[in-house]
Amino acid sequence: MDSAEEPEQRAPGEPTLPFWVSYDEASEKESGDSMGLFGDSGEAALRQVPLGPLRKNLTEAVDALQQLFADVAARDGALPLREAQLSFQVTAGGGVQFIGTAAQMAGSRGIVLVFRQ
């Protein structure tokens, strides 16, 4: 669900969306992709994220989550799943990375997906 395509390698004329990402030149060279806004180091830079990889990665992530939620809902317990909220960030290459709930992430912001039954 995470594309390693660099923004500079997108097809000419491919639609993009602007996202703020944390930029660390050393880690970008290693992974081929800047982290989303919540990267550990580096400075923030506005990057044009290609819609093709973002659309593909977000679609795959949502499809996997919907299957997971269907499996959980099928358990038919005393506390049925009625709503799930997940936060994610977008990388400069159009990757999707979900944000966990570790203590250091408690104050983080991201894009929130809400799934309701």
Backbone as a chain_set.jsonl record, in Angstrom:
{"seq": "MDSAEEPEQRAPGEPTLPFWVSYDEASEKESGDSMGLFGDSGEAALRQVPLGPLRKNLTEAVDALQQLFADVAARDGALPLREAQLSFQVTAGGGVQFIGTAAQMAGSRGIVLVFRQ", "coords": {"N": [[0.808, -1.186, 0.0], [2.116, 1.082, -0.204], [3.656, 3.225, -2.251], [6.783, 3.343, -3.91], [7.454, 5.143, -5.758], [9.026, 8.029, -6.919], [8.108, 11.485, -6.71], [9.155, 13.049, -8.773], [9.337, 11.281, -10.867], [6.894, 10.888, -12.016], [4.388, 10.555, -14.567], [4.386, 12.876, -17.278], [2.074, 15.514, -17.093], [0.369, 14.107, -15.453], [-2.276, 14.13, -13.116], [-2.096, 15.83, -9.951], [-2.002, 16.286, -6.342], [-1.453, 18.768, -3.886], [0.564, 18.175, -1.02], [1.775, 18.562, 2.284], [4.843, 17.393, 3.273], [7.316, 15.76, 5.331], [10.658, 16.383, 4.795], [13.609, 14.725, 4.304], [16.623, 14.573, 3.082], [18.556, 12.454, 3.086], [17.092, 10.142, 3.953], [15.166, 10.088, 1.974], [16.635, 9.448, -0.3], [17.36, 6.839, 0.336], [14.871, 5.426, 0.577], [13.389, 6.299, -1.564], [11.172, 7.89, -1.355], [9.523, 10.604, 0.164], [8.471, 11.0, 3.538], [5.172, 11.185, 5.001], [3.547, 13.997, 6.553], [4.229, 13.477, 9.183], [6.815, 12.517, 9.563], [9.949, 11.505, 11.123], [12.151, 13.228, 11.06], [13.734, 16.068, 9.468], [12.715, 18.758, 7.239], [9.629, 20.443, 6.537], [8.058, 20.249, 3.369], [6.279, 21.35, 0.523], [4.807, 19.126, -1.616], [3.935, 17.814, -4.809], [1.74, 15.332, -5.062], [1.336, 12.44, -6.952], [-1.755, 11.509, -8.432], [-2.412, 8.993, -9.52], [-0.813, 6.763, -8.288], [-1.602, 7.35, -5.624], [-4.401, 7.007, -5.695], [-4.543, 4.249, -6.37], [-3.177, 3.049, -4.147], [-4.72, 3.957, -1.946], [-7.209, 2.876, -2.593], [-6.621, 0.095, -2.473], [-5.981, -0.074, 0.261], [-8.411, 0.684, 1.516], [-10.113, -1.333, 0.522], [-8.952, -3.598, 1.771], [-9.37, -2.918, 4.458], [-12.181, -2.824, 4.563], [-12.807, -5.518, 4.196], [-11.625, -6.583, 6.48], [-13.194, -5.291, 8.48], [-15.679, -6.393, 7.853], [-15.211, -9.058, 8.52], [-14.836, -8.793, 11.299], [-17.342, -7.747, 12.055], [-18.951, -9.912, 11.467], [-18.659, -11.597, 13.574], [-20.629, -11.316, 15.466], [-20.989, -10.609, 18.25], [-21.639, -9.483, 21.671], [-21.006, -6.814, 21.659], [-21.319, -5.232, 18.984], [-19.536, -4.114, 16.057], [-19.912, -0.855, 15.108], [-18.831, 1.482, 14.172], [-15.771, 2.657, 12.82], [-12.772, 4.45, 13.078], [-10.011, 5.635, 11.365], [-6.767, 6.97, 11.022], [-4.602, 8.309, 8.542], [-1.589, 8.946, 6.704], [-0.149, 10.527, 3.832], [2.393, 9.756, 1.542], [5.015, 11.405, -0.348], [5.235, 10.087, -2.759], [2.741, 9.043, -3.178], [2.022, 7.019, -1.483], [0.262, 5.256, 1.167], [0.03, 5.449, 4.595], [-0.894, 4.129, 7.613], [-1.724, 5.605, 10.765], [-0.612, 4.792, 13.884], [-1.438, 4.264, 17.413], [0.522, 4.85, 19.245], [2.194, 6.334, 22.049], [3.787, 8.551, 21.265], [2.5, 9.381, 18.996], [0.16, 10.488, 19.731], [-0.632, 13.225, 19.585], [-0.743, 13.68, 16.902], [-1.857, 14.628, 13.624], [-3.85, 13.629, 10.908], [-5.272, 12.385, 7.854], [-8.562, 11.409, 8.222], [-10.403, 8.482, 8.027], [-13.73, 7.431, 8.191], [-15.693, 4.76, 8.904], [-18.936, 3.642, 8.83], [-21.648, 1.647, 9.97]], "CA": [[0.0, 0.0, 0.0], [3.015, 2.226, -0.171], [4.392, 3.311, -3.507], [8.134, 3.877, -3.789], [7.678, 6.019, -6.9], [9.364, 9.396, -6.551], [7.237, 12.434, -7.397], [9.797, 13.545, -9.978], [9.254, 10.266, -11.906], [5.519, 10.701, -12.473], [4.17, 10.814, -15.985], [4.096, 14.288, -17.568], [0.649, 15.811, -17.182], [-0.421, 13.315, -14.504], [-2.856, 15.001, -12.088], [-1.473, 15.752, -8.634], [-2.558, 17.057, -5.234], [-0.369, 19.239, -3.014], [0.599, 17.691, 0.358], [2.966, 18.891, 3.053], [5.55, 16.193, 3.726], [8.602, 16.073, 5.948], [11.68, 16.082, 3.812], [14.944, 14.431, 4.811], [17.315, 14.175, 1.858], [19.211, 11.149, 3.246], [16.115, 9.054, 3.975], [14.471, 10.04, 0.677], [17.495, 8.721, -1.23], [17.301, 5.424, 0.709], [13.573, 4.803, 0.338], [12.792, 6.77, -2.806], [9.9, 8.545, -1.09], [9.454, 11.416, 1.38], [7.431, 10.573, 4.457], [4.077, 12.105, 5.173], [3.821, 15.132, 7.428], [4.626, 13.059, 10.511], [8.127, 11.884, 9.56], [10.708, 11.741, 12.339], [13.116, 14.319, 10.965], [13.676, 16.816, 8.218], [11.89, 19.953, 7.176], [8.412, 20.273, 5.748], [8.095, 20.768, 2.006], [5.048, 21.111, -0.227], [5.09, 18.251, -2.749], [2.811, 17.43, -5.655], [1.581, 13.887, -4.975], [0.63, 11.949, -8.135], [-3.037, 10.892, -8.101], [-2.472, 7.584, -9.924], [-0.393, 5.885, -7.184], [-2.409, 7.597, -4.432], [-5.699, 6.351, -5.921], [-4.324, 2.796, -6.293], [-2.824, 2.653, -2.787], [-5.846, 4.195, -1.056], [-8.228, 1.876, -2.94], [-6.191, -1.186, -1.901], [-6.082, 0.015, 1.715], [-9.826, 0.684, 1.899], [-10.628, -2.68, 0.246], [-8.467, -4.495, 2.831], [-10.042, -2.544, 5.703], [-13.583, -3.236, 4.491], [-12.838, -6.964, 4.43], [-11.327, -6.766, 7.898], [-14.364, -4.889, 9.25], [-16.729, -7.387, 7.604], [-14.86, -10.227, 9.336], [-15.096, -8.458, 12.7], [-18.788, -7.6, 12.221], [-19.562, -11.237, 11.342], [-18.483, -12.322, 14.845], [-21.951, -11.27, 16.108], [-20.868, -10.616, 19.706], [-22.486, -8.586, 22.45], [-20.635, -5.442, 21.319], [-21.068, -5.221, 17.535], [-18.811, -2.992, 15.478], [-20.82, 0.083, 14.441], [-18.054, 2.552, 13.554], [-14.315, 2.587, 12.964], [-12.094, 5.645, 12.589], [-8.592, 5.404, 11.146], [-6.026, 8.102, 10.47], [-3.485, 7.924, 7.694], [-0.831, 10.015, 6.066], [0.192, 10.278, 2.438], [3.787, 10.052, 1.234], [5.197, 12.215, -1.556], [5.061, 9.232, -3.921], [1.371, 8.549, -3.267], [1.818, 5.899, -0.561], [-0.683, 5.435, 2.265], [0.57, 4.875, 5.823], [-1.824, 4.33, 8.715], [-1.108, 6.151, 11.965], [-0.914, 4.003, 15.076], [-1.824, 5.006, 18.606], [1.617, 4.91, 20.197], [2.186, 7.566, 22.835], [4.379, 9.663, 20.535], [1.619, 9.776, 17.906], [-1.119, 10.921, 20.301], [-1.01, 14.555, 19.15], [-0.606, 13.784, 15.452], [-3.04, 14.801, 12.791], [-3.775, 12.973, 9.614], [-6.548, 12.292, 7.17], [-9.33, 10.417, 8.964], [-11.454, 7.735, 7.343], [-14.742, 6.959, 9.135], [-16.533, 3.713, 8.345], [-20.112, 3.437, 9.666], [-22.564, 0.608, 9.525]], "C": [[0.852, 1.251, 0.0], [3.856, 2.221, -1.431], [5.765, 3.903, -3.273], [8.453, 4.809, -4.951], [7.965, 7.437, -6.419], [8.473, 10.354, -7.319], [7.832, 12.934, -8.7], [9.686, 12.553, -11.145], [7.833, 10.045, -12.405], [5.412, 11.061, -13.952], [3.856, 12.293, -16.208], [2.585, 14.489, -17.717], [-0.219, 15.006, -16.239], [-0.979, 14.254, -13.43], [-2.187, 14.766, -10.732], [-2.306, 16.516, -7.614], [-1.404, 17.54, -4.375], [-0.528, 18.694, -1.592], [1.862, 18.212, 1.016], [3.568, 17.583, 3.527], [6.826, 16.627, 4.424], [9.675, 15.567, 5.011], [13.017, 15.885, 4.51], [15.698, 13.831, 3.641], [17.933, 12.785, 1.958], [18.199, 10.008, 3.207], [15.351, 8.965, 2.663], [15.309, 9.276, -0.334], [17.455, 7.228, -0.95], [15.998, 4.78, 0.27], [12.943, 5.203, -0.987], [11.491, 7.522, -2.605], [10.004, 9.366, 0.184], [8.31, 10.908, 2.232], [6.299, 11.59, 4.438], [4.466, 13.175, 6.184], [4.417, 14.718, 8.761], [5.95, 12.318, 10.54], [8.926, 12.294, 10.77], [11.632, 12.946, 12.25], [12.931, 15.057, 9.654], [12.764, 18.009, 8.315], [10.67, 19.68, 6.303], [8.584, 20.92, 4.384], [6.767, 20.435, 1.335], [5.418, 20.308, -1.46], [3.804, 17.976, -3.512], [2.749, 15.905, -5.691], [0.79, 13.412, -6.194], [-0.644, 11.195, -7.749], [-3.11, 9.41, -8.474], [-2.052, 6.642, -8.806], [-1.225, 6.098, -5.916], [-3.758, 6.898, -4.548], [-5.57, 4.838, -5.751], [-4.072, 2.355, -4.852], [-3.976, 2.858, -1.813], [-6.969, 3.192, -1.327], [-7.881, 0.518, -2.339], [-6.33, -1.19, -0.382], [-7.534, -0.056, 2.169], [-10.447, -0.691, 1.635], [-10.22, -3.653, 1.348], [-9.17, -4.2, 4.153], [-11.501, -2.979, 5.696], [-13.725, -4.736, 4.717], [-12.591, -7.274, 5.901], [-12.537, -6.424, 8.754], [-15.526, -5.867, 9.056], [-16.48, -8.639, 8.436], [-15.169, -9.98, 10.813], [-16.59, -8.381, 12.947], [-19.495, -8.948, 12.185], [-19.461, -12.044, 12.64], [-19.749, -12.285, 15.684], [-21.885, -11.357, 17.623], [-21.812, -9.635, 20.359], [-22.202, -7.115, 22.135], [-20.307, -5.368, 19.828], [-20.322, -3.957, 17.092], [-19.79, -2.114, 14.705], [-20.052, 1.171, 13.707], [-16.575, 2.303, 13.8], [-13.738, 3.86, 12.373], [-10.61, 5.347, 12.512], [-7.972, 6.656, 10.561], [-4.899, 7.576, 9.599], [-2.785, 9.157, 7.174], [-0.466, 9.566, 4.66], [1.659, 10.626, 2.233], [3.864, 10.824, -0.071], [5.008, 11.397, -2.82], [3.666, 8.667, -4.068], [1.099, 7.346, -2.392], [0.84, 6.282, 0.537], [-0.111, 4.727, 3.479], [-0.388, 5.182, 6.961], [-1.07, 4.769, 9.955], [-1.57, 5.329, 13.155], [-1.251, 4.885, 16.255], [-0.718, 5.014, 19.655], [1.631, 6.274, 20.867], [2.738, 8.76, 22.05], [3.492, 10.146, 19.397], [0.325, 10.402, 18.421], [-1.557, 12.291, 19.802], [-0.979, 14.735, 17.65], [-1.945, 13.999, 14.774], [-2.801, 14.078, 11.487], [-5.132, 13.05, 8.959], [-7.312, 11.171, 7.862], [-10.377, 9.802, 8.058], [-12.429, 7.252, 8.41], [-15.617, 5.966, 8.382], [-17.692, 3.489, 9.309], [-20.99, 2.343, 9.083], [-23.929, 1.205, 9.315]], "O": [[0.345, 2.357, 0.187], [4.668, 1.321, -1.648], [5.904, 4.864, -2.516], [9.601, 5.222, -5.114], [7.223, 7.98, -5.6], [8.113, 10.075, -8.463], [7.094, 13.217, -9.644], [9.914, 12.934, -12.293], [7.59, 9.096, -13.151], [6.249, 11.78, -14.499], [3.137, 12.898, -15.412], [1.912, 13.712, -18.393], [-1.435, 15.196, -16.219], [-0.245, 15.082, -12.891], [-1.769, 13.653, -10.413], [-3.196, 17.29, -7.969], [-0.456, 16.786, -4.152], [-1.62, 18.743, -1.025], [2.909, 18.294, 0.373], [2.875, 16.755, 4.119], [7.359, 17.705, 4.161], [9.597, 14.45, 4.5], [13.497, 16.77, 5.219], [15.435, 12.694, 3.251], [17.843, 12.008, 1.008], [18.412, 9.016, 2.511], [14.927, 7.877, 2.273], [14.762, 8.53, -1.146], [17.509, 6.424, -1.881], [16.007, 3.71, -0.339], [12.053, 4.511, -1.481], [10.771, 7.775, -3.571], [10.522, 8.877, 1.188], [7.298, 10.439, 1.711], [6.446, 12.701, 3.93], [5.617, 13.231, 6.615], [5.058, 15.538, 9.418], [6.19, 11.549, 11.471], [8.631, 13.315, 11.391], [11.873, 13.617, 13.253], [12.078, 14.707, 8.839], [12.121, 18.243, 9.339], [10.687, 18.798, 5.444], [9.174, 21.993, 4.256], [6.202, 19.364, 1.557], [6.242, 20.744, -2.264], [2.721, 17.914, -2.929], [3.613, 15.262, -6.287], [-0.303, 13.915, -6.453], [-0.624, 10.349, -6.855], [-3.805, 8.646, -7.804], [-2.846, 5.794, -8.4], [-1.524, 5.137, -5.208], [-4.208, 6.263, -3.594], [-6.386, 4.214, -5.072], [-4.684, 1.396, -4.384], [-4.194, 2.02, -0.938], [-7.608, 2.712, -0.391], [-8.744, -0.141, -1.76], [-6.749, -2.19, 0.202], [-7.851, -0.782, 3.111], [-11.235, -1.169, 2.451], [-11.041, -4.444, 1.813], [-9.527, -5.122, 4.887], [-12.009, -3.453, 6.712], [-14.675, -5.174, 5.367], [-13.262, -8.121, 6.491], [-12.88, -7.181, 9.662], [-16.272, -6.136, 9.998], [-17.413, -9.217, 8.992], [-15.701, -10.856, 11.495], [-17.069, -8.9, 13.955], [-20.54, -9.108, 12.816], [-20.119, -13.075, 12.775], [-19.93, -13.147, 16.544], [-22.65, -12.109, 18.227], [-22.668, -9.036, 19.708], [-23.071, -6.264, 22.326], [-19.137, -5.436, 19.45], [-20.467, -2.886, 17.682], [-20.424, -2.574, 13.756], [-20.55, 1.728, 12.729], [-16.181, 1.802, 14.853], [-14.155, 4.303, 11.303], [-10.016, 4.863, 13.475], [-8.567, 7.323, 9.714], [-4.315, 6.53, 9.882], [-3.323, 10.264, 7.204], [-0.477, 8.375, 4.347], [2.122, 11.669, 2.694], [2.887, 10.888, -0.817], [4.655, 11.953, -3.86], [3.415, 7.887, -4.986], [0.056, 6.707, -2.533], [0.614, 7.461, 0.808], [0.203, 3.539, 3.413], [-0.667, 6.346, 7.249], [0.071, 4.366, 10.179], [-2.767, 5.188, 13.403], [-1.342, 6.105, 16.123], [-1.002, 5.172, 20.842], [1.136, 7.253, 20.309], [2.208, 9.866, 22.161], [3.72, 11.239, 18.877], [-0.521, 10.805, 17.623], [-2.754, 12.508, 19.609], [-1.172, 15.85, 17.166], [-3.001, 13.612, 15.274], [-1.665, 13.943, 11.033], [-6.038, 13.712, 9.464], [-6.761, 10.09, 8.068], [-11.143, 10.508, 7.403], [-12.001, 6.717, 9.433], [-16.206, 6.295, 7.353], [-17.469, 3.18, 10.479], [-21.058, 2.148, 7.87], [-24.861, 0.497, 8.935]]}, "num_chains": 1, "name": "protein.A"}
